[in-house]
Amino acid sequence: MVTRSKNRSLYQCYNARCRGARIVCGKGHTLGSTDNGNGTISLLKLKRGAPLEYSVCQACIDFASMGSPLTKKDRGWA
């Protein structure tokens, strides 16, 4: 049985964007728990398949779902 998170993830949002080596919100929201203080997230987290579930996304009015959450095996490539 596969357990899936009920939290929204950046993997599911059409507004998540890669800019250089960073992940940003295309709607300008500051992503919580950032690792550099400027509201962006390191692309390495995406590469490693981290969950990318941030509190700011959970109640975001701009969240645009692309569908079901990805399973852990379908995330990342490192």
Buried (B, 14 or more C-beta within 10 A) or exposed (E): EEEEEEBBBBBBBEBBBEEEEBBBBEBEBEBEEBEEEEBBBBBBBBEEBBBBBBEBBEEBEEBEEEEEBBEEEEBBEE
